[in-house]
Amino acid sequence: MQGVAPACFYLLEEAVTQHLAQLLKGMAKAARQRADPARDVTGMRKWGVNVRAGISKYIKDDKQGAD
């Protein structure tokens, strides 16, 4: 930071603040979409028990198919 003029710190602070604000807005938008029951977008689905159960089913089916 020694090579940066003190006047640039204000501009850097503003740029970082705006960037982080946009990231937070994007995260909030994604969370709202993920929580909306009317939306069933593949990339926005919640991960959890249902996914684990589905994966377990595929593994079980593969084992039964191999027998």
N, C-alpha and C positions, 0 to 999 in steps of 0.2 A: 504494500500500500504506500510505500515511500515514493514511488514514481507517479502517484495520482495526485493531481492538484486538489486542494481542499474544496474548491468550488465544485468539483465533480461529484463529491460525496452526496450532495443533495439530489443530483440527477440520478445517481445510482440507487439511492434510497427510494426515489419515486418509481423507478423502473422495476425494482424488486417488489415493491408494495403492490403495484398494479398487476404484475405477473402472478403473485401469490393470490391476489383477490380473484383473478380470472380462474385460477386453478380451483379455488374453493367454490366458486359459482358453478363450475363444471361438475365438481363432485356432488354438490347439492342437487343439481339437475339430474344427474345419473341416479342418485338415491331416490328422488321423487319418482322417476320412471320405473325403477326397480320395485318400488313399493306399490305401484299402481296395478291393481288386479286385472284391469282391462287390457293391459299390455302383456304380451307373451313373446317378447323378443328374446331370441336364443342367448345372445350375449349379455342380457340383463337379468337372467334368471338367478334366483338366490341359490347358493350352494348349501347343501346340508344333508340331512338324513335321507331325503328322497334320492339324491344323487348317489349317496353311498349304497342305498338299497338297490338302485339300478345297476351299479357296478358289480355288486355282489351277485345279482341275478345273472349278469353276463358271464361272470367267472364260473358260477354253478352250471350254467348251460354249456359252457365250453368243456367242463370236466365231464358232464354227462355225455356229450357228443364224442369225447375221446374214448369213452368206455365201450 
